[in-house]
Amino acid sequence: MPSGRWKGSDRRGRLPADWKAPRGTKAAVYALYGDICHLCGLPGADTIDHVTPGDDHSLENLRPAHDDPCHRQKSAREGVEARARKRASIRRPPEPHPGLLR
């Protein structure tokens, strides 16, 4: 079982098979965009971010980012938004007031 922020996630298993290969997807992102964090614009990016959340691992959707704080803050914000959407979709419809005639 993964530990830390990967605990309970199957995300790692959904990454492309060549993700960490020397000429794989991750290396291609750094080769294409360098080490400039796409979130803050500063050099020193040390992780890869999915611009649009999900499993689109195309180079157009991947960018370098600083793990802490840039990527962690973005991921936390996306998680909050996803949970809010889920809660909104499972709400019961409002019930009419019991004192109102139908």
Backbone as a ProteinNet text record, in pm:
[ID]
protein_1_A
[PRIMARY]
MPSGRWKGSDRRGRLPADWKAPRGTKAAVYALYGDICHLCGLPGADTIDHVTPGDDHSLENLRPAHDDPCHRQKSAREGVEARARKRASIRRPPEPHPGLLR
[TERTIARY]
85.8	0	89	61.5	138.6	126.2	224.2	220.5	210.1	189.9	184.5	69	96.2	-11.4	-65.3	1.7	-47.1	-136.2	-152.1	-228.9	-372.6	-416	-552	-573.6	-468	-482	-433.1	-499.5	-452	-389.7	-364.9	-315.3	-183.1	-90.2	41.5	28.3	-62.6	-82.7	-144.2	-203.6	-266	-171.3	-48.4	49.1	100.5	147.6	201.8	316.2	331.7	435.1	574.8	594.5	727.8	746.8	663.6	665.7	804.5	874.5	1005.4	1123.4	1097.5	1206	1292.3	1422.6	1512.5	1464.1	1395	1340.4	1188.2	1129.6	986	909.7	786	694.5	744.7	785	831.4	952.8	1048.2	1167.2	1129.9	1032.2	989	928.3	856	796.6	906.7	1008	1119.2	1197.4	1215.6	1287	1210.7	1080	996.1	980.6	961.6	928.3	1037.5	1144	1248.9	1204	1265.9	1232.2	1159.7	1092.8	1016.3	878.1	842	711.8	602.7	509	402.5	302.6	309.7	215.3	265.1	396.1	448.4	547.3	596.9	688.8	834.5	868	1006	1074.8	1209.1	1281.2	1287.7	1325.7	1344.5	1229.6	1145.2	1033	1087	1019.1	1067.9	959	847.3	741.6	665.3	579.5	499.6	352.9	287.2	147.2	60.3	-57.6	-159.1	-234.6	-223.5	-288.8	-438.7	-500.3	-640.6	-643	-705.6	-705.3	-762.4	-712	-761	-648	-679.3	-581.8	-534.3	-540.5	-486.1	-336.5	-255.3	-110.6	-39.2	-109.1	-46.7	46.1	147.3	242.5	173.8	63.5	-8.8	-72.4	-97	-163.2	-66.6	61	159.4	256	286.4	380.7	463.1	586.3	667.5	608.1	627.7	579.4	665.8	665.4	726.2	630.6	683.5	597.3	537.4	622.9	578.2	622.8	535.5	393.4	301.9	353.7	267.9	175.7	233.1	153	61.8	111.3	28.8	-92.3	-71.4	-183.5	-285.2	-237.4	-328.1	-407.2	-338.4	-405.7	-508.6	-474.4	-568.4	-692.5	-671.6	-784.6	-872.7	-810.8	-888.2	-966.1	-907.3	-976.9	-1098.1	-1083	-1195.3	-1307.9	-1270.7	-1372	-1442.5	-1367.7	-1427.6	-1523	-1483.1	-1571.9	-1697.9	-1684.9	-1802.5	-1898.6	-1844.5	-1930.2	-2000.5	-1928.6	-1988	-2099	-2073	-2176.1	-2299	-2279.5	-2392.1	-2474.9	-2409.5	-2482.5	-2563.7	-2534.9	-2607.9	-2704.4	-2721.8	-2817	-2959	-3036.9	-3179	-3247.6	-3348.9	-3422.6	-3494.2	-3510.7	-3576.2	-3719.9	-3759.2	-3896.2	-3984.5	-4109	-4198	-4224.3	-4249.2	-4278.8	-4405.2	-4403.1	-4519.2	-4648.4	-4638.3	-4757.9	-4821.3	-4752	-4807.1	-4902.9	-5010.1	-5105.8	-5052.1	-5085.9	-5036.8	-5142.3
-119.2	0	123.7	220.5	343.3	419.8	502.4	580.6	728.7	808.3	953.3	996.5	1089.3	1145.7	1049	934.9	835.4	733.1	741.9	642.7	637.5	518.3	499.6	537.2	577.6	619.9	510.6	499.8	407.7	486.4	614.3	706.3	659.2	614.1	573.4	460.9	368.9	257.7	300	418.2	467.5	553.2	576.7	653.3	568	631.3	554	463.5	349.2	252	312.2	407.1	467.2	595.1	618.3	744	780.3	685.1	714.1	672.1	618.9	575.4	695.1	671.7	782.5	864.9	802.6	876.8	869.1	855.1	838.4	969.6	958.6	1072.5	1185	1151.8	1254	1328.9	1254.6	1316.8	1404.1	1359.9	1436.9	1570.3	1572.7	1697.4	1796.5	1749.5	1837.8	1882.6	1793.9	1829.9	1937.1	1927.1	2019.7	2155.8	2153.4	2276.6	2325.6	2248.3	2288.4	2267.4	2341.2	2323	2443.4	2520.7	2637	2589.4	2619.3	2581.4	2658.1	2585.4	2651.9	2720.7	2694.7	2755	2888.9	2897.9	3023.2	3093.8	3023.7	3085.3	3086	3023.5	3021.5	2891	2893.6	2770.4	2674.6	2551	2452.1	2353.7	2343	2248.8	2107.5	2033.8	1900.5	1792.9	1825.7	1726.3	1763.2	1673.8	1697.5	1712	1813	1842.1	1815	1758.5	1747.1	1879.9	1956.1	2087	2071.6	1981.1	1947.2	1815.9	1813.3	1690.5	1572.2	1455.5	1333.8	1248.9	1164.6	1068.6	1099.4	1225.7	1265.3	1287.8	1189.7	1196.2	1244.4	1317.5	1371.2	1486.2	1509.5	1617	1753.4	1768.6	1896.2	1921.8	1817.2	1831.9	1820.5	1802.4	1786.3	1903.7	1953.7	2065.4	2045.2	2098.6	2094.6	2186.4	2148.4	2229.3	2201.7	2295.2	2270.8	2182.7	2077.7	1990.6	2068.4	2137.1	2210.3	2354.4	2450	2442.4	2437.5	2468.8	2490.5	2372.7	2255	2139.8	2093.4	2093.7	2049.2	2140.3	2271.2	2364.1	2347	2331.7	2313.3	2183.8	2075.6	1947.3	1953.7	2022	2035.1	2112.3	2219.6	2300.2	2216.8	2139.1	2054.3	1947.7	1894.4	1795.1	1852.8	1973.6	2040.7	2065.2	2111.8	2139.1	2010.4	1901.6	1774.3	1721.6	1732.3	1686.7	1771.5	1901.1	1988.7	1952.3	1924.1	1882.5	1751.6	1659.2	1529.8	1547.4	1627.8	1651.5	1715.8	1810.5	1879.9	1784.4	1685.4	1594.4	1490.1	1469.5	1367.4	1427.5	1558.2	1621.6	1581	1563.4	1535.1	1661	1645	1763.6	1825.6	1955.8	2019.9	1970.5	1948.2	1903.3	2025.5	2018.6	2131.4	2142	2261	2285.7	2206.5	2135.8	2052.1	2131.3	2260	2340.9	2390.3	2372.3	2420.9	2318.2	2369.9	2282.1	2241.8	2122.3	2075.9	2087.1
0	0	0	-85.5	-88.3	42.4	67.7	190.5	158.1	261.4	244.5	157.6	68.1	-13	-117.1	-139.2	-233.7	-164.5	-33.1	41.8	-10.1	-45	-93.1	-238.3	-307.6	-446.7	-541.3	-656.8	-760	-875.1	-850.5	-953.2	-1015.2	-932.3	-982.2	-1084.7	-1061.4	-1153.5	-1285.7	-1290.9	-1413.5	-1497.4	-1448.4	-1525.5	-1641.4	-1748.3	-1860.8	-1814.2	-1879.3	-1841.2	-1850.3	-1941.4	-1958.2	-1875.7	-1778	-1702.3	-1652.1	-1588	-1528.5	-1615.7	-1733	-1821.3	-1860.7	-1883.8	-1920.2	-2039	-2131.8	-2247.6	-2248.2	-2130.6	-2118	-2111.7	-2071.5	-2069.6	-1979.8	-1858.7	-1764	-1820.2	-1874.5	-1932.9	-2052.4	-2130.4	-2247.1	-2206.1	-2094.1	-2045.5	-2008.7	-1934	-1897.7	-2021	-2119.3	-2242.2	-2320.2	-2318.6	-2394.3	-2325	-2192.2	-2120.3	-2025.4	-2005.5	-1912.2	-1768.3	-1676.6	-1534.8	-1476.8	-1561.3	-1515.1	-1470.7	-1347.5	-1293.2	-1367.9	-1423.8	-1499.9	-1407.7	-1278	-1184.3	-1129	-1100.5	-1043.1	-1133.9	-1237.3	-1332.7	-1290.4	-1178.4	-1130.3	-1169.2	-1184	-1217.8	-1099.5	-1127.8	-1022.6	-1008.3	-1109.4	-1102.6	-1079.6	-990.2	-954.5	-962.9	-1023.6	-1044.7	-1171.2	-1213.8	-1333.7	-1292.7	-1346.1	-1314.6	-1436.3	-1411.5	-1514.8	-1514.6	-1621	-1628.6	-1605.8	-1681.1	-1660.8	-1583.4	-1466	-1385.3	-1461.8	-1429.4	-1491.6	-1543.5	-1637.5	-1688.2	-1830	-1869.3	-1999.1	-1980.1	-2023.4	-2005.6	-2131.4	-2215.2	-2336.1	-2297.9	-2380.9	-2352	-2346.5	-2415.9	-2413.9	-2278.3	-2200	-2070.6	-1952.6	-1978.2	-1871.1	-1870.9	-1750.4	-1736.7	-1609.5	-1609.4	-1488.3	-1381.2	-1255.6	-1143.5	-1020.7	-927.4	-796	-717.3	-656.8	-577.2	-460.6	-386.4	-267.9	-280.7	-282.7	-251.2	-373.5	-491.4	-608.9	-640.7	-664.7	-705.5	-592.9	-470.6	-357.6	-337.6	-350	-333.5	-446	-569.1	-682.9	-665.4	-627.7	-609.7	-496.5	-387.4	-275.5	-319.8	-394	-443.7	-536.6	-626	-717.1	-640.1	-533.3	-451.9	-382.2	-328.2	-261.9	-362.2	-481.5	-584	-627.9	-642.8	-684.2	-577.5	-450.8	-342.4	-335.7	-358.4	-356.5	-469.8	-588.5	-701.2	-669	-607.6	-573.6	-470.8	-367.6	-265.2	-327.5	-416.3	-478.8	-564.4	-622.9	-710.4	-633.7	-506.2	-430.6	-329	-331.8	-240.3	-274.1	-169.5	-190.6	-240.3	-321	-364.9	-244.9	-245.7	-132.1	-116.7	6.3	33.2	57.2	13.1	40.2	189.8	232.9	373.6	412.1	526.5	561.6	581.9	605.8	627.8	500.4	386.9	260.6	202.6	145	78.9	-57.4	-95.3	-227	-330.4
[MASK]
++++++++++++++++++++++++++++++++++++++++++++++++++++++++++++++++++++++++++++++++++++++++++++++++++++++

